[in-house]
């Protein structure tokens, strides 16, 4: 058995804001010489699609405060019901990421592949939501809960995002 530290993350959310934590944590851990595995299931699985069209989730997120006019303004839940609100907040967030030099999810995902982060696509979720493997990025493994658990039981750190 290797002395290398290891980490696994279950990725269950695929919105723009929830895509950052698993990719930032996994690429950082890989840069620190940890063996990293990501298990993409349910709504996190679309993060493995070749073509991403990620949206920001404002509904039910009272902690979401956007810098506006020199202060921070919270997004009221009712705002999410307005037509175009999701597109508007997504564009605003992407613009802010770009201005601040934050890597895109595509860039972080490519970095994860380059860093040999293992990515497991949940086979049950693939079947359930009728995803086709040809629509997913290369360098992934198809597997189920047992595949993930086998890996997770050997890891020093296990996270759920």
Secondary structure, DSSP 4 states (H G I P E B T S, - for coil): -----EEEEEE---SHHHHHHHHHHHHHHHHTT-EEEEEE-GGGGGGGBSS-------TT-TT-EEEETTEEEE--GGGGGSTTHHHHHHHHHHHHHHHHTPPPHHHHHHHHHHTT-EEEEEHHHHHHTT--GGGB-SS-EEE-HHHHHHHHTT-SEEEE-
